Structures are given as structure tokens and as C-alpha cells.
Amino acid sequence: MADTDITNKMVLEKEIINTLKNIFDPEIPVNVFDLGLIYEVDVQADFHVHIIMTLTAPNCPVAESLPVEIKEKIAALPGVKSAEVEISFNPPWDKDMMSEEAKLDLGFL
């Protein structure tokens, strides 16, 4: 991979994370990234983006809509060829996965 491609990939990863930080679980006033719902962001060499995420619970009311919203917003970013969102419950989500800022916002600190 050329240096330009590596730089573009790093810039795109930052843009993806910024986008994820603007997507909120409607039941919790914290973005999906700081909530710890995003397990992996993989920007592949062909600029296909694969995201592995979880939900706060398997029966989460936004189980249908939240992954679709994430996929659509990431796929719409300039430079992204396509996006895929995979749901995983391994490991199961718990509050320890939240950022310090999210824990503070929700009163866990």
C-alpha cells in the first residue's frame, strides 16, 4: 500500500469515528462510539468499511434501525466505497466498555 493510501486510510478512519460520535442510541444520551457499542472499525485497502458492533442488549428496541443508520451514514462518507455493519454479542456489552466521558455523563463516576 502506498504512503498516500495509508494516509487516506488514517484520515478516513478518523472521519468514521467522528461520524460514529454523532450517532446516538435514542434511549441513552451518549453516542454509540463512547457508549462502547463499536468493537471494530476496519477500513480495508479498497476502502470498503467493515464495522463490528454490539447492542446494549439482544432485545434492544433499536436492533433493527441503529445498524442501518450506522451503515448508511458511513457509506455516505466521501472516500468510502461501501460499508457493512456486523452485530456481535461476543463479548456481551456492559458499562465497563463505555469511555470515561460517557461514564461521567451517565453518573457512573
KAQUI-V631106 format. One record per residue. SS is DSSP state (a for helix, b for strand, c for the rest). PSI is psi in whole degrees, 0 to 359 (999 if undefined). D_CENTER is the distance of its C-alpha to the mean C-alpha in Angstrom with 1 decimal. Layout:
ss->{SS | SS}
psi->{PSI | PSI}
d_center->{D_CENTER | D_CENTER}
This chain:
ss->{c | c | a | a | a | a | a | a | a | a | a | a | a | a | a | a | a | a | a | a | c | c | c | b | c | c | c | c | c | c | b | c | c | c | c | c | c | b | b | b | b | b | b | c | c | c | c | b | b | b | b | b | b | c | c | c | c | c | c | c | c | c | c | c | a | a | a | a | a | a | a | a | a | a | a | c | c | c | c | c | c | b | b | b | b | b | b | c | c | c | c | c | c | c | a | a | a | c | c | a | a | a | a | a | a | c | c | c | c}
psi->{132 | 157 | 322 | 318 | 319 | 316 | 314 | 320 | 317 | 318 | 316 | 319 | 317 | 319 | 321 | 314 | 319 | 320 | 316 | 328 | 357 | 13 | 124 | 144 | 123 | 340 | 342 | 127 | 48 | 142 | 158 | 331 | 308 | 337 | 345 | 18 | 343 | 114 | 326 | 139 | 115 | 108 | 111 | 167 | 330 | 11 | 25 | 135 | 129 | 122 | 131 | 127 | 171 | 181 | 162 | 335 | 150 | 330 | 25 | 133 | 338 | 19 | 328 | 317 | 324 | 312 | 324 | 316 | 316 | 313 | 313 | 317 | 324 | 318 | 334 | 350 | 139 | 133 | 342 | 124 | 318 | 163 | 145 | 137 | 125 | 134 | 134 | 142 | 22 | 107 | 157 | 145 | 142 | 169 | 341 | 346 | 349 | 152 | 163 | 321 | 317 | 318 | 319 | 314 | 325 | 2 | 21 | 353 | 999}
d_center->{24.8 | 26.3 | 25.6 | 24.6 | 22.0 | 20.6 | 20.5 | 18.9 | 16.2 | 15.6 | 15.7 | 13.2 | 10.7 | 11.4 | 11.2 | 7.8 | 6.7 | 9.4 | 8.2 | 5.0 | 7.8 | 9.9 | 8.4 | 10.3 | 11.3 | 14.9 | 16.6 | 15.3 | 15.5 | 12.4 | 9.0 | 6.1 | 5.2 | 9.0 | 9.6 | 8.4 | 6.6 | 4.2 | 7.3 | 7.4 | 6.8 | 10.4 | 12.2 | 15.5 | 18.9 | 19.3 | 16.1 | 14.6 | 10.8 | 9.8 | 6.5 | 7.5 | 6.4 | 9.2 | 10.9 | 13.3 | 16.1 | 17.0 | 18.9 | 16.4 | 17.7 | 14.5 | 14.0 | 15.2 | 13.9 | 10.3 | 9.1 | 11.6 | 10.6 | 7.1 | 9.3 | 11.9 | 10.5 | 9.1 | 12.4 | 14.3 | 13.7 | 16.9 | 17.1 | 14.6 | 17.0 | 14.8 | 11.4 | 11.1 | 8.8 | 10.4 | 10.8 | 12.4 | 14.4 | 15.6 | 15.6 | 15.7 | 13.6 | 15.9 | 16.2 | 16.7 | 13.0 | 12.6 | 13.2 | 16.9 | 16.4 | 14.7 | 17.6 | 20.0 | 18.9 | 19.3 | 22.5 | 21.7 | 23.3}
